[in-house]
Amino acid sequence: MNFMKNSLKVLIDSSVIIESLKGNEEAERILRELIRSKEKIVLYLNPFVFNEVIFISLLYNSFISSI
C-alpha cells in the first residue's frame, strides 16, 4: 500500500461522470486528464456516487428507448 501513501486521492463526483456519459466535453476532458495523468492518482467512487450514476443511466436509457 505504499503507492496509496504517495498518491493524490480524488473523489469523482457523480455529476462529472453523468455529464461525461451525456457527451459534455469539459467533463470528458476532466476524466481523461485524471486517468491519463503521469502523477500517481487514485480515483475514488463512494457507494452514493455509484448508485446515482447507475440510477441516472438506467433512467436516461429507459427514457431514450421508449421514444
N, C-alpha and C positions, 0 to 999 in steps of 0.2 A: 504493500500500500504506500510505498514511498512516492510513487507517481502522484497520488492524491494530495500529499503534503505540499508539493511544489507546484500545484496546478491552480489555475484560475477556475473557480466554480461558478457556473452560470445557470440560473433557473430560467428556463424558457417559459414565457407566458403563453397562455392558450391563444390570445389574440394574434400573436406573431405566427403561430402555426396555422391557424384558421385563415388568416389573410394570405399566407403563402399558398395554401391549398386553393384559395379563390383566385389566385393569379396576381396578387399585389406584388409588384416588382420590388418595392422597398423591403417588404417582409422577406421575400425570397433572397434578396441581397444580404440581409442581416443573417439569416440562417446559413447561407452559403459561406459567408466570411467566417462565421463561428466554426463551422465544420471543417473548412479548409485551412484554418489558421495554423501558422507554424508554431505558435505558442502552445503550451500544454493547457488545454481547456477541457474541463469535464462538464458536459451538458446534463442538466437535470430536468426531469419532469416529475411533479408530485402527482399523487392519485387524482386530485381535483382537476388539474390541468388535463391529464389523460382522459378522464371521464368527460370533461367538457368538449374536448376535441372530437372524441368518438360520437357523443350525442349530436353535436352540430353537424358533423359529417354525415351521420345517418339521416338526420332531418333534411339537410340540404339535398342529399342524393335521392331521398324518397320524394321530395317535392319536385325535383327535376324530372324524375322518371314518371311522375304522374301527369305531366303536362303533355 
